[in-house]
Amino acid sequence: MLQSNDLVAVISIDSEECGVGIIDGDHVFPLKTITSGVPGKSSKGGSSARRYELNRKAGLNGFFHRAAELANPTFLAYGDRIKQVVVSGPGFTKGTFLEKEYLDYRLRAKLAPTVDIEYAGTDGVYQTFNIWKSF
């Protein structure tokens, strides 16, 4: 069976969900998805608002570590067949994920520009594919 040597790795992430997948030519293969369990922003708390904010940031940090633990071994198993890594998602979460350098240095060396999309997770992988194939 022939294997393509020009694969694109996709990480579709927001604060609630992360999906990873592979783009191989005209085909997309969503591989795995995880959820964060991090509560959304809260307007409650009064004097406890700062505590809620810190708990949310700590939860997001843990989620980003889990997302990297999902992506790093999954994509590194493909070796040099991965030519680019695309991080996509809505809002600023993808930028925060990249700024903190959670990804392995070998994957960071292959980073393509981020893609702004409406969804994350499996739906985000498919949406990234639809945008990516139009380039």
C-alpha positions in Angstrom: 0.0 0.0 0.0 1.3 3.4 -0.9 1.8 6.0 1.9 1.9 9.7 1.4 5.0 11.6 2.6 3.3 15.0 2.7 1.0 14.9 5.7 -0.4 17.9 7.5 -1.1 17.6 11.3 -4.1 19.5 12.6 -4.7 20.6 16.2 -8.1 22.2 16.6 -8.4 23.7 20.1 -10.4 26.1 22.2 -11.0 26.3 25.9 -13.6 23.4 25.9 -12.3 20.8 23.4 -9.2 19.7 21.5 -9.2 17.5 18.4 -6.2 16.2 16.4 -6.2 14.9 12.9 -4.2 14.3 9.8 -4.7 15.8 6.3 -3.4 13.5 3.6 -3.9 15.0 0.2 -7.7 15.3 -0.4 -8.5 13.2 2.7 -8.9 14.2 6.4 -8.6 11.7 9.3 -9.7 12.9 12.7 -7.8 10.9 15.2 -8.6 11.8 18.8 -10.6 14.4 20.8 -10.5 15.4 24.4 -12.6 17.9 26.5 -11.3 20.3 29.1 -13.8 20.3 31.8 -12.8 23.9 32.5 -15.8 26.1 33.5 -16.5 29.1 31.4 -15.9 32.6 32.5 -18.0 33.6 35.5 -19.5 36.9 36.4 -20.2 35.6 39.9 -18.0 35.8 42.9 -17.8 39.3 44.2 -14.7 39.3 46.3 -14.1 35.7 45.0 -14.0 36.7 41.4 -10.2 36.7 41.4 -10.2 33.1 42.8 -12.6 31.9 40.1 -10.3 33.5 37.5 -7.2 31.8 38.9 -8.9 28.5 39.1 -10.0 28.8 35.4 -6.4 29.7 34.3 -5.0 26.7 36.3 -7.6 24.4 34.6 -6.7 25.8 31.2 -3.0 25.2 31.8 -3.7 21.6 32.7 -5.9 21.2 29.7 -3.2 22.6 27.4 -0.7 20.1 28.9 -3.2 17.2 28.2 -3.7 18.5 24.6 0.0 18.5 24.1 0.3 15.0 25.6 -2.3 13.9 23.0 -0.7 15.7 20.0 3.0 15.1 20.6 3.2 11.3 20.6 0.4 11.0 18.0 2.2 13.2 15.4 5.8 12.3 16.3 4.9 8.6 15.5 4.5 9.8 11.8 8.1 11.0 11.8 9.3 13.0 8.8 6.0 12.3 7.0 4.5 15.3 8.8 5.5 18.4 6.7 3.4 21.0 8.5 1.5 21.4 11.8 -1.6 23.6 11.7 -3.2 24.9 14.9 -6.7 26.1 14.5 -9.7 27.2 16.6 -11.9 30.1 17.5 -10.7 33.1 19.6 -7.3 33.5 21.3 -7.0 30.1 22.8 -4.8 28.7 20.0 -2.4 31.7 20.4 -2.1 31.0 24.1 -1.5 27.4 23.4 1.4 28.2 21.1 2.9 31.0 23.2 3.5 28.7 26.2 5.3 26.2 24.0 3.4 23.1 25.0 4.2 21.3 21.7 7.4 19.3 21.2 10.2 21.3 19.6 10.2 19.0 16.5 6.5 19.9 15.8 7.0 23.6 16.6 9.7 23.7 13.8 6.9 22.7 11.3 4.3 25.2 12.5 2.2 26.8 9.7 0.2 30.0 10.3 -2.8 29.5 12.6 -6.3 29.2 11.1 -9.3 31.0 12.5 -12.3 28.8 12.5 -15.7 28.5 14.3 -15.3 25.1 15.9 -12.8 23.0 17.8 -12.5 19.2 18.2 -13.5 16.9 15.4 -15.7 19.5 13.7 -12.7 21.9 13.9 -10.5 19.3 12.2 -13.0 19.0 9.3 -13.4 22.8 9.1 -9.6 23.3 9.0 -9.4 20.7 6.2 -12.0 22.6 4.2 -10.1 25.9 4.6 -6.7 24.3 4.1 -7.5 22.6 0.8 -8.5 26.0 -0.6 -5.0 27.3 -0.2 
